């Protein structure tokens, strides 16, 4: 079983075949579209391990977009005691859900 570490959205993810990930929004990624992660840091096939510096040249991980949407709403509130100051804001992070097809 091949294992890889890919970087996307400033974060690193450990993936294998058929792994489903929720990552930061990928521009132009619509449901059903194929995408390629080319920032591969590590590949381990069980017997040998290849480590990039920082990325492995020519290594790719293929994936399919399942859906793109908005995450759960979070409330951000700023408050200062005794000064009648408060701000309340909401935020919904955009995400892309992908399934890894081939490492």
C-alpha positions as CSV (number, residue, x, y, z in Angstrom):
1,X,0.0,0.0,0.0
2,X,1.5,3.3,-1.1
3,X,1.3,6.3,1.3
4,X,2.1,9.9,0.3
5,X,2.3,13.2,2.0
6,X,0.9,16.1,-0.1
7,X,0.7,19.8,0.5
8,X,-2.3,21.9,-0.4
9,X,-3.7,25.1,1.1
10,X,-0.7,25.5,3.3
11,X,-1.4,22.2,5.1
12,X,0.1,18.7,4.8
13,X,-2.1,15.6,4.4
14,X,-1.1,11.9,4.6
15,X,-3.0,10.0,1.8
16,X,-3.5,6.6,0.4
17,X,-5.7,5.3,-2.4
18,X,-9.5,6.0,-1.8
19,X,-8.8,8.5,1.0
20,X,-11.5,11.2,1.3
21,X,-10.1,14.6,2.3
22,X,-11.7,18.0,3.1
23,X,-9.2,20.6,2.1
24,X,-9.1,24.4,1.7
25,X,-11.0,25.6,-1.4
26,X,-9.2,24.8,-4.7
27,X,-10.0,27.4,-7.4
28,X,-11.8,26.0,-10.4
29,X,-12.5,22.6,-8.8
30,X,-16.1,21.6,-9.6
31,X,-17.8,18.3,-8.7
32,X,-16.6,15.4,-10.8
33,X,-13.5,17.1,-12.0
34,X,-10.1,15.5,-11.8
35,X,-7.2,17.4,-10.1
36,X,-3.5,16.7,-9.6
37,X,-1.5,17.4,-6.5
38,X,2.1,18.0,-7.6
39,X,3.5,19.2,-4.2
40,X,4.4,15.7,-2.9
41,X,6.7,15.6,0.1
42,X,7.0,11.9,0.9
43,X,6.2,8.7,-0.9
44,X,6.3,5.3,0.9
45,X,5.6,2.1,-0.9
46,X,6.2,-0.3,2.0
47,X,9.8,-1.2,1.1
48,X,11.4,2.2,0.1
49,X,10.7,5.7,1.2
50,X,11.4,8.8,-1.0
51,X,11.7,12.1,0.7
52,X,11.7,15.4,-1.2
53,X,13.7,18.5,-0.6
54,X,11.1,20.0,-0.2
55,X,9.1,18.3,-3.0
56,X,9.7,15.2,-5.1
57,X,10.4,16.1,-8.7
58,X,7.9,14.5,-11.1
59,X,5.7,12.9,-8.4
60,X,2.0,13.5,-8.5
61,X,-1.1,12.3,-6.7
62,X,-4.4,12.2,-8.7
63,X,-7.7,13.0,-7.2
64,X,-11.4,13.5,-8.0
65,X,-13.5,16.4,-6.6
66,X,-16.6,15.1,-4.8
67,X,-18.0,18.4,-3.8
68,X,-17.2,22.0,-3.1
69,X,-19.1,24.1,-0.5
70,X,-19.1,26.0,2.7
71,X,-18.3,24.7,6.1
72,X,-20.2,25.0,9.3
73,X,-20.8,28.6,10.6
74,X,-18.6,29.8,13.5
75,X,-19.3,32.9,15.5
76,X,-16.5,35.3,16.4
77,X,-17.2,37.7,19.1
78,X,-15.0,40.5,20.5
79,X,-15.9,41.8,23.9
80,X,-14.3,44.3,26.3
81,X,-15.7,44.4,29.8
82,X,-17.0,47.6,31.3
83,X,-16.6,49.7,28.1
84,X,-19.8,48.7,26.2
85,X,-17.8,47.3,23.4
86,X,-18.7,44.1,21.5
87,X,-18.6,42.9,17.9
88,X,-20.2,39.8,16.6
89,X,-19.3,38.3,13.3
90,X,-19.9,35.0,11.5
91,X,-17.6,33.0,9.2
92,X,-18.1,30.0,6.9
93,X,-14.9,28.6,5.5
94,X,-15.0,27.4,1.8
95,X,-13.8,23.8,1.3
96,X,-13.3,21.2,-1.4
97,X,-13.9,17.5,-0.7
98,X,-11.7,15.2,-2.8
99,X,-11.1,11.4,-3.1
100,X,-7.6,10.2,-3.9
101,X,-7.6,8.0,-6.9
102,X,-3.9,7.1,-7.4
103,X,-0.7,7.7,-5.4
